[in-house]
Amino acid sequence: MLDPIKVGILGLGTVGGGTAHILQNNAQEIARRAGRGIVITHASAKDINKTHPYSTENMVLTELNDVVNNPDVQIVVELLGGTTIARDLTLQAIANGKHIVTANKALIAKHGNEIFAAAQQKGVTVAFEASVGGGIPIIKAIREGLAANKIKWVAGIINGTSNFILTEMREKGREFNDVLAEAQRLGYAERDPTFDIEGIDAAHKLTILASISFGIPLQFEKIYTEGISKLTSEDIRYAEELGYRIKSLGIAKRTDKGIELRVHPTFVPKKHLLANVEGVMNAVLVQSDMLGQSLYYGAGAGSLPTGSAIVADLVDVVRTLTTDPGNRVPHLAFQADALSNVPILSIDEIESAYYLRMTAVDKVGVLAQVATLLSQNGISIEAIRQQEPTGEGNTVSIVLRTHRVPEKQMNRAIQAIEQLDGITGQVIRIRLETLGRG
Ligand code: HSE
């Protein structure tokens, strides 16, 4: 394999730390996808004399200018935020022929037109997946996955902090300021949190979404923006009573007269998927002419989710520098020579929770026998219910839910249960997945 690509990172805060963590922890998996390793060799942090949790012996902590001017650095990751120093350094890095990966939505929304022109002139890439929707690959989805479509509108919950505040106020009756302080502690909020609560951050992101959806230049200044700071718990309660939830939406819509671009609190029907996007989660609903509606959902802020998008962009850039340009993205996502032979499990070897239904003769002890057979096979029952007798042949239905167990244990138990005198017919089994985190 080729030598690792050298990355310089501007800012080792919440997202920078997440990016370093991912590159270190998933180094092998990332190299299998990218075709070569990716290492941070230069980083600028607030205090370069302090030991940083992710600094390694191969990483030099240095000044901002040293990162963008260092001839060894091939890709600069800009995570400073803001639009002044970040703009200057980004343009400087581009002038030095370096590729850029950024999470800075304000920078792209306000100076993207200028930055992209400079990048095009120098033949370098500017990747900004992390700028919208945190870890959700929404930019890739719209730019590439929906390329066959004319996009009619996009409506998104694209500020995690506002959504977190609205959720906590509605669910727990918490105070606005108290929840905002928590969002700041958790690293969701912008350095200037008025950007979050006044809809400015969402407007930055909507600017980007509108451009990639409709093929228009970035026009942040034209967005109508209204925040959530004037909402009261009363409005939130009344919305609920009327069958709605208040969500701060960014809406970009193509109409016959032009394009609507607006961010504001919005009543959304309570049962709509968007109304059920809670906490710091983001979601973008896209209405396109051929696919119809599609929804993209995931963590919209935070260290690792945003780092995930940064690293995905790094992999994209590295692939263009490394692999066969005709097959920039490997057919199976991993480089052909990096595919692995991890065994595929047979259905006997999978593990699942189960719903079981069986028909039992309504007599003393049958339920106990079923429970005993399950327990002898190491299966723990989570809930059990015997239905009322149906009157047909003195039989009753028994339904139960089990904890997770290897399928082969369940097979043994079912076989034994079906042989009981008190059980008639087959045991019906449906596998149950809670689809929780982890
Ligand atoms: N402050 C932003 C948010 C961070 O709350 O969504 C992610 O862009």
Boltz pocket constraint, residues with backbone or C-beta under 6 A from the ligand:
constraints:
  - pocket:
      binder: B
      contacts: [[A, 103], [A, 130], [A, 131], [A, 133], [A, 134], [A, 158], [A, 159], [A, 160], [A, 161], [A, 162], [A, 187], [A, 188], [A, 189], [A, 190], [A, 196], [A, 201], [A, 300], [A, 301], [A, 302]]
      max_distance: 6.0
